[in-house]
């Protein structure tokens, strides 16, 4: 197989302290997913592309930034090779079960959330996803409205619906997200509660009549900073904004960009943080 015949991976080796910024640069070129592998000598970023030209553009940008980078072919037919290693994840109050695995008997107080992320983010394996699910359980009141920004697989939207949300709007500019989110909502019996679109956050915020009791945004720190004002605008007056994709030792610099909401709670797992903010707290 030649590199042009299928998926390719852009591999970048960086210092751990700049990995998030480099990942943000890679996202600009439209990879289906980015994996970060941490080691004693720094971090390795693996960005998967189904378009060789886009991968080449990403490589050129990283080279221009003075970093070492290479392009390698993916020989498993795409980004599905990880499925053989997928496992059940405990994300209280949920047990997150990949849809192709057998569901275990949940412990007392747990409920099963079945998910197939396809080629989107949100399998439940990343600490930020687990943190977000826990924070949603803490802040969401029965019947509340929820906006999931950058919904990916829809795991947070579906989780919110299972937690008792009255309605959930899930948005993501990734064209693969609506199908993945809709399928996961149906698999968990909450399709009637979840609406998914490729609308931008700015488009949602422009409708002044639409505000949400809970807004969830599991994104990269630079993206949250860029979207800060619109994230603030879509939160109802007594509502909550829950954000993650933030490193545990650096989240304050990002939440400082959201001036009219105050930090109400912080949860940390494996070097990552999820932060809940509220008005007048």
Number of C-alpha atoms within 10 A of each C-alpha: 8 10 15 12 14 17 22 29 25 23 19 23 20 19 15 16 11 11 20 21 12 18 18 16 15 25 15 10 19 17 23 20 16 19 12 16 13 15 10 7 10 14 19 19 22 23 24 27 26 19 18 20 13 16 25 17 13 24 23 14 16 19 14 10 10 9 13 13 18 16 19 14 20 20 15 11 12 18 20 10 12 9 13 9 6 15 16 19 17 17 21 16 23 24 22 26 23 21 15 13 13 11 15 11 10 13 11 7 8 15 19 21 24 26 25 23 23 19 19 21 22 22 25 30 18 15 18 26 21 25 26 27 25 18 22 24 17 13 17 21 16 12 13 19 24 29 30 26 24 22 31 29 30 34 30 29 34 31 27 30 27 20 21 16 22 17 20 27 20 29 25 22 16 17 12 17 26 22 17 23 33 22 18 24 28 15 16 16 13 19 18 13 20 23 17 23 18 16 14 13 20 14 9 19 18 12 11 9 8 13 20 23 21 27 27 28 22 25 18 19 22 16 14 22 17 12 16 17 16 17 24 23 20 26 25 18 14 12 21 27 28 26 29 27 25 26 21 18 11 12 19 13 12 19 21 14 16 19 11 14 20 18 19 15 14 17 16 17 14 10 11 19 22 28 24 25 23 21 18 11 10
